[in-house]
Amino acid sequence: MENEINKALEILQFGGVILYPTETVWGIGCDATNEAAVQLVHRIKKRDANKSMILLLDDDRNLKRYVKEIPEVAWDLLDFSVKPTTIIYPEGVNLPKSVCADDGTVAIRITTSPFCQKLISRLKRPIISTSANFSGEPTPTSFEDISSKLKEAVDHVVDLPNHKLEKEPSSIIKLGLTGEVAIIRK
């Protein structure tokens, strides 16, 4: 795994896009703080450039670097979620506009994938995590289900095809500053 982390890290540091396993499904990603790389992910996926994306962080201690104000309920959700959970926070900071939604919110998941945790820790920045499919197509549940055209479109395919996945996307919960909670995806 260390060799794959080194390869992926090099690609990310130079603004490239990787295809990689998360704890949920295979994803396409880049350095979430690099606007040009984020736009490249949109082009590869044939996705509307105004549509926000999920970021992965390695540790909840890094949330304050990318979220202006963290609602108190977020800490309980992070502590007690039994499945991978993405939280949409009220206001993203220190990120390109294209990563945040039009209303300024930002979607972040604290990854439990050892590969992703080590990669993000070494990069020292969050990475984009969007499913490894073209926009509008079904989310692939295995490496074999990923389109060969998509595999060819990225700069590097992480060689961990037998990586254990949940095989379904994360739950998504949107939080408001005054305690509002909305379940977007179970």
Secondary structure, DSSP 4 states (H G I P E B T S, - for coil): -HHHHHHHHHHHHTT--EEEE-SSSEEEE-BTT-HHHHHHHHHHHT--TTS--EEEES-GGGGGGTBSS--HHHHHHHHH-SS-EEEEES-B-SS-GGGS-TTS-EEEEE---HHHHHHHHHHTS-EEEEESS-TTSPPPSSGGGS-HHHHHHSSEE-S-TT----SSPPEEEEE-TTS-EEEEE-
